[in-house]
Amino acid sequence: MEERVILVDRMGREIGTEEKLKAHREGKLHRAFSVFVFNSLGELLLQKRSKNKYHSGGLWTNTCCSHPHLSESHHCAARRRLVEEMGFDCELTELFSFIYHAEVENNLFEHELDHVFVGHYDGQPVPNPDEVDDWKWMDINRLRLDVGKNPDHYTYWFKLVLNRVLKQYENASSWDET
């Protein structure tokens, strides 16, 4: 089945759909989401993207990310994908959204209106091996140091948004759950 992404204008209004790989080849702006899950120790759950991914394979990134289906809210899509990629579900809260454009390998472009969600989970994930090569809980201070020391080990969007997510996480006394 052909996977499609939802094309949007810079205001987030839907303007059509496109086959996923074609949208990434042509750098068309489309809807996406990124999920950051923390545990009660304040560690962030990272995944290492499968080497078989169409881009950014083998790189460390946030807990999960993807694109909503047609007629699917970002929130529902984020929770669906969390189960599909990491094998668990938890409440998620949307923090913010942002637009970015970046060239990744294989002559592909990420041009996304990315909705960022956070959640809390204290269990062990059961990742889908087709999506995830590895995973780990990582201390925030250690993570910041490692991203600074080894930026080429992490996905572009993760590095772009990490400090903003961590700042909001550290400043929040508790997350509102939706």
C-alpha positions as CSV (number, residue, x, y, z in Angstrom):
1,M,0.0,0.0,0.0
2,E,1.3,3.4,-1.0
3,E,2.1,5.6,2.0
4,R,1.1,9.2,1.7
5,V,1.9,12.3,3.7
6,I,-0.3,15.4,4.2
7,L,1.0,18.4,2.4
8,V,0.4,21.8,4.2
9,D,1.1,25.5,3.7
10,R,3.3,27.4,6.2
11,M,0.1,28.1,8.3
12,G,-0.5,24.3,8.6
13,R,-3.5,24.2,6.3
14,E,-3.9,21.0,4.4
15,I,-3.3,21.5,0.6
16,G,-3.2,17.9,-0.6
17,T,-1.3,14.7,-0.2
18,E,1.8,13.1,-1.8
19,E,3.4,9.7,-1.9
20,K,5.9,9.8,1.1
21,L,9.1,9.2,-0.8
22,K,8.3,11.6,-3.6
23,A,7.5,14.3,-1.0
24,H,10.9,13.8,0.6
25,R,12.6,13.8,-2.8
26,E,11.0,17.1,-3.8
27,G,11.2,18.7,-0.3
28,K,7.5,19.4,0.0
29,L,6.2,20.7,3.3
30,H,4.1,18.1,5.1
31,R,2.8,17.2,8.5
32,A,4.9,15.2,11.0
33,F,5.3,14.6,14.7
34,S,8.1,13.8,17.1
35,V,7.6,12.1,20.5
36,F,10.0,12.5,23.5
37,V,9.3,10.1,26.4
38,F,10.9,10.6,29.8
39,N,11.0,8.3,32.8
40,S,10.6,9.2,36.5
41,L,14.4,9.5,36.8
42,G,14.3,12.3,34.2
43,E,16.0,10.2,31.5
44,L,14.9,10.4,27.9
45,L,14.1,7.3,25.9
46,L,16.2,7.3,22.7
47,Q,16.0,5.0,19.7
48,K,18.6,4.2,17.1
49,R,16.8,4.2,13.8
50,S,16.9,1.0,11.8
51,K,19.7,1.0,9.2
52,N,16.9,0.0,6.7
53,K,15.1,3.4,7.0
54,Y,14.9,5.4,3.8
55,H,17.0,8.1,5.5
56,S,18.9,8.8,8.8
57,G,19.2,5.0,9.4
58,G,21.6,4.1,12.2
59,L,21.3,7.5,13.9
60,W,20.1,8.1,17.4
61,T,16.9,10.2,17.8
62,N,13.9,10.9,20.0
63,T,11.6,8.1,21.2
64,C,9.6,8.0,17.9
65,C,8.5,10.1,15.0
66,S,6.4,9.8,11.8
67,H,3.6,11.3,9.8
68,P,-0.2,11.3,10.6
69,H,-2.5,9.5,8.3
70,L,-5.3,11.3,6.5
71,S,-8.1,12.3,8.9
72,E,-5.9,11.3,11.9
73,S,-5.0,13.9,14.6
74,H,-1.4,14.5,15.5
75,H,-2.1,13.2,19.0
76,C,-3.7,10.0,17.8
77,A,-1.0,9.5,15.3
78,A,1.8,10.0,17.9
79,R,0.3,7.4,20.2
80,R,-0.3,4.9,17.3
81,R,3.3,5.3,16.2
82,L,4.7,5.0,19.7
83,V,3.0,1.5,19.9
84,E,4.2,0.6,16.4
85,E,7.8,1.6,16.9
86,M,8.4,1.2,20.6
87,G,5.8,-1.3,21.7
88,F,4.1,0.8,24.4
89,D,1.6,3.5,24.9
90,C,1.5,6.5,27.3
91,E,-0.3,9.8,27.7
92,L,1.2,12.5,25.5
93,T,1.1,16.3,25.7
94,E,1.8,18.5,22.7
95,L,4.5,21.1,23.6
96,F,4.8,23.1,20.3
97,S,5.2,22.8,16.6
98,F,7.9,24.1,14.3
99,I,8.9,24.1,10.6
100,Y,12.2,22.9,9.4
101,H,13.9,22.1,6.1
102,A,17.0,20.0,5.8
103,E,18.8,17.9,3.2
104,V,19.4,14.4,4.5
105,E,21.2,11.6,2.7
106,N,20.1,9.8,-0.5
107,N,19.1,13.1,-2.2
108,L,16.1,13.5,0.2
109,F,14.8,16.5,2.1
110,E,13.0,16.8,5.4
111,H,10.6,19.7,5.1
112,E,8.1,19.3,7.9
113,L,5.6,21.0,10.1
114,D,6.6,18.9,13.1
115,H,4.4,18.7,16.2
116,V,6.4,17.8,19.3
117,F,4.9,15.7,22.1
118,V,6.2,14.6,25.5
119,G,5.2,11.7,27.7
120,H,6.2,9.7,30.8
121,Y,6.8,6.0,30.9
122,D,8.7,3.8,33.4
123,G,8.6,0.4,31.7
124,Q,10.8,-1.3,29.2
125,P,10.0,-0.7,25.5
126,V,9.6,-3.7,23.1
127,P,10.8,-2.0,19.9
128,N,9.8,-3.2,16.4
129,P,13.1,-4.5,14.9
130,D,12.0,-3.2,11.4
131,E,12.0,0.3,12.8
132,V,14.5,0.4,15.7
133,D,18.0,-1.1,15.8
134,D,18.6,-0.2,19.5
135,W,17.3,1.9,22.4
136,K,18.4,3.4,25.7
137,W,17.3,5.6,28.5
138,M,19.8,8.5,28.7
139,D,20.5,11.1,31.4
140,I,19.8,14.6,30.1
141,N,23.2,16.0,31.1
142,R,25.0,13.1,29.5
143,L,22.9,13.4,26.4
144,R,23.7,17.1,26.0
145,L,27.4,16.4,26.3
146,D,27.2,13.5,23.8
147,V,25.2,15.5,21.3
148,G,27.9,18.2,21.5
149,K,30.7,15.8,21.2
150,N,29.2,13.4,18.6
151,P,26.6,15.4,16.6
152,D,27.0,13.1,13.6
153,H,25.5,10.3,15.7
154,Y,22.1,12.0,16.0
155,T,19.3,12.9,13.5
156,Y,19.1,16.5,12.2
157,W,15.6,17.2,13.7
158,F,16.6,15.8,17.1
159,K,19.6,18.1,17.4
160,L,17.5,21.0,16.2
161,V,14.7,20.7,18.8
162,L,16.4,18.9,21.7
163,N,17.4,22.0,23.7
164,R,13.9,23.5,23.4
165,V,12.3,20.3,24.6
166,L,14.7,19.9,27.5
167,K,14.3,23.5,28.6
168,Q,10.5,23.1,28.7
169,Y,10.9,19.8,30.5
170,E,13.3,21.2,33.1
171,N,11.1,24.2,33.7
172,A,7.8,22.3,34.1
173,S,6.8,21.2,37.5
174,S,4.4,18.7,35.9
175,W,3.1,18.0,32.4
176,D,-0.5,18.5,31.6
177,E,-1.9,15.3,30.1
178,T,-4.3,15.4,27.2
